[in-house]
Each structure stands twice: as C-alpha cells, then as structure tokens.
Amino acid sequence: MIAPLVYFVGLLALPPLSPADLDAVGKRVWQNEAEGKVEGLTAWNKGEAFASLGIGHFIWYPAGAKGPFEESFPALLQFLKDGGVRLPSWVVLGMPCPWSTRAAFEADSASPKMRELRSLLAATIPQQSLFLAQRLERSLPGMLGALPSERRALVRARFDRLASTQAGRFALIDYVNFKGEGTKLTERYQGRGWGLLQVLEGMSGEGAAADFAQSAVEVLTRRVQNAPPERGEQRWLPGWINRVRAYSH
C-alpha cells in the first residue's frame, strides 16, 4: 500500500514544488535515466559493482562491495518508510543489495521479488522526486563550504537564479542526482571533479539554464578525458551531453 504524500517541498534554496511539479520532475528524471520504462527502474549497468534503482538510478551496493560513488538507495528506502510507504516484506532497512553480482541480478529480473520492487518504485514517483529535491537543498551548504570565501557569493547567486526558473530547478535537481555534489574527494579524476559544484563554478553567465548546460558539457567532457582508459567512459559521453543540453529547453 502506498500512502499519499502529505507534504511538499518548500525549501530554503528552492521555491515550493507542488504535487504537479514533483510528478513532472520525477517523470523527466525517469526518462533521462531509464527512458521512462518500468523495467528500467531496476538496472545494473555493465562494468558497475552496484544496482541502479528507481527514477534516479539510486545506487545500492551488495555486501562487501565498495566504490567511489555515494550509495543512495538505502536512504531512499528509509525516506519512503518514514513517509508511510509500505515496503516489501523482504526489505530490511539498512540491508545491502541482496543480489551480489550483475549476473545474479539479471538472472532474477522476472522474479516476484524484482517485480515487487519495480511496482514499489513505479508507484512512488512523487516521493522519489521529493527525495531528490531535498538532496539538492542538503547539498548546498557543503558545496559553499568547499569554496574559498571569495567564491561563495557568486556560486550562490548562480544557484539562486537557476532555482528561480522551472528549467533551472530541473537542471539542479537532475544534475546533482546524475553526477553528485562535486565535494567528495573520491569522485575525482586527476584531481578534477565533475559534480554540481564544478558546473556552477564553470558557468560563464550568472545563472541561465543555457549557461549551466554549456558548463555541464565542458565538465563532463573533461571528466571523460581524465578518466582511466580502462573505464571506457567515452562510450557514455554522447548520451551525457544530450542529457545536459536539454536543460536549456
């Protein structure tokens, strides 16, 4: 049983988001991550050590697995439960991903457990959108704190201008979920990050969505150039660029 949302985001960094806003954001994020397909709500990408779940492809590591990227799916499960959503009976809060490898995950793709998980995720799009928006607000103090004091006002002004428009709000919410805040030292190649902070810093204007999109293209291109060759990240770059260029529309 899925409980209705009883409150909506009205964050310090964002103007209030209505139920319709949350639904629209969630569906667009879902389109970006999984082409809006229900089966895409449960994925494990080739070459990765974790499952990618929900509209935002939230990371869930199996037991014993470690990686440089922030794990977010356990926090989403806690958020859903706190909001009154009934989780599947086999889900224990804080548990690792029950599938230990990509092969095991894919072999179980049609199982009752996996179908139940997809049903949960398809039925909680607004809740997942709210989770994403709240992550964005929580990220702002950390991003500003990572900057020299003389850079903070400019980056905050760019953030605020983006947050004041529909296109800019979506760009902020989608990108921080897509590539992180940019403050984790483990999320660096050759000392250079690729998160929201780096995109805000790299903007040439004061906060238009088109400026943000162009900076994101440059940051992601630099990431691929700096990436270890064995990761083969060049194969992802065209899709990444198409995704961020759409922020200006």
N, C-alpha and C positions, 0 to 999 in steps of 0.2 A: 504494500500500500504506500502511495506517495502522498505525503502531506503537502498542502498548498503552501506557497511562500507567504509568510505573514508580515514580512518587512522587506523594504527595498533599499538599495544603496543610496546614501546621501552623504558622500564622503567629504572630508576636508579638502581633498585635492580634486574632486570631481563634482560636477553638478548632479542633482538627483537623477537616477535612472529609473524609469517607470517599468512596469511589467512588460510593456511592448518593447521598450529599449533592450531589456535583458534578453528577451526572446530573439530579437533581431541580431544582437551581438553574438549570442550563442550559436545561432544557425550559420552566421557568416564564419565564425571561428571553425565550426564543424566542417563547413565547406572547404576552408583552407587546409585543414588537417587531414580530412578523410573524404572529400568530395560529397559531404552530406549523406554518406551511406551508413546504414545501421551496422553493417559488418565492419566498417572502418572504425567503429568505436572500441574495438578490441584488436589491437595490432601489436606486432613485434617485428620491427624492421630488421632487415638483413644486415649483419655486421654489428648489431647492438647487443648489449648484455642485459636488456630490460624490456618489459612490456610497456606499450604506449596506449593509454586508455582514456576514454571519454572524448568530449568535443575538443579538448585542448591537448590530447595525447599526453596526459599526465603520466609521469614516469613511475614505474613500480619495479623495484629490484627484487630478484629472488634471494633466498637466504645465502649468505656468504659472498654475494656479488657486490662489488664496489665500482664506482665510476666517478668521473669528474662533474657530472651533471646533477643538479638538485632533484631529489626524489619528492614528488608532489602528490601522488595518488593516495597514500595513506592519510595525508592531511585532508584531501577531498572527502574521503570516506568519513572521517571524523566530523567534518563540516556538515555533510548530509545527515548523519545521525543526530547531530545537535539541532538540526532544523526540523526534526520529526520524521525523516525518511526512514522507512523500514528497510534495513539492509538484508541481503540474502543470509540464510541461516548459517552458511558455511564461512561467512566473513567474520573474522575476529579483529577488532581494531588493533592496529599496530603490527599485524602479521605481515611477513614477507610475501611476495608474489608466490602463489602455490605452484606455478609452473617454473621449473628450474632452467629450462633451455627454450630456445625458439622452436626447436623441433617438437618438443613436448607440447608447447603452446599451440602450434599449428595442428598437431595431431588431435587435439582436444577441441578444435574450433566449432564442432557441431554438437558438443556435449550439452546436457542440461545445465551444467554449471556455467558454461560460457554463454548460453542463450539467456540465462537468468541475469548474468552480468550485463549483457548488451541491453536487455529490457530496462534494467535499472538506469543505465546511462542515457538511453533514448528518452526516458520519462522525466529526466531531471535537467533539461537544458537550461531553464532559468536559474536553477540553483547553481549549476556549474558556471554560468555567466557571472552570477554574484560573487562566487568564489574567485573568479579571475579579476573582477573589478576590485575586490578587497585586497588581493595580492598586489595590484598596482599601487593602491594607497600605501600599503605597508612598505613598499619598495622605496618610496620617495625619500624618507629620512636617511636611509642607508646610502642611497645614491648621492645625496647632497653632502653627507658626511665624508664620503670618499674623495671629495673635491677640495682643492685649495680654497680658502675662504673667498678669494677674489673672483672665483669662477661660479660660486653658488647662485648668486642673484640672476645671472644670465641664463643658466640652465633651468632654474625655477621659473623664470619668465617664459621660456620656451615651452616648458611643461604646461604651465597655466593657460597659455594661448591655445595649445593643442587641445587641452581638456575642455575648452570653451566651445568647441565645434564638434558636430557629430562625426565628421571624418577623422578629426584629430583624436577624439576619445577612442574610437575604434582602433586607430593606429597604435596608441599607447597600450591599450588592453591586449591587443593581439600580439604586439611585438614582445612585450615583457613575458608573455607566456611562451612565445615562439623561441626566443633566444636569451631569456633571462635578464636580470637587472644589470649585469656587467660589473658586479662588485666582487665576485668570487675569484680568488687567485687561481683556483683550479680550472677556471674557464678562460684560459689564455692560450694562445699560440704565439711563440716567440715574444712573450711579454705583452701581447696586444689582445684586448678583449673585443667582444662583438655584441654586447648586450645593449639594453635600452640607454644606459648612461653614455656609452660611446656614440650612439646615434644622436642623442641630444647634444653632446659636445661637438659633433662634427657638422651640425647644421650651419648653413651659410646665412639663413634668414633668422627671424625672431620667433617663428613658431607656426608657419603654414604647413598644412599636411603635405604639400608637394615638396617643401624643403626637407621635411622629415623623411619622405620616401627616397629622395635622392641621396641623403646621408646614409640611409639604411643600405642602399645598393652599394655604396662605397665601402661601408663597414663589412658587409658580408663578402664582397669581392676580396677584400684584404684578408679576411679570415681564411678563405679557401687558398689564397696564395701562401699563407703562413702555415697551413695545416700540414701535419706529417703526410708524406706522399702515400703511405700505405692505407690511409683512411679513404682515399679516393673521393674527396669531397667535391671535386669538380663536377661530378655527375648530378649533384643536388643544386648547383648554383643557378641554372636557368629557372627552375621552379621557385627558388627563393626570391629571385629578382622579380619574377612575375607577381609573386605574392605581395611584396612590399610596394611595388609600383602602383598596385591597385589602391593603396591608401590615399592617393591623391584624387580619386574619383568620388 
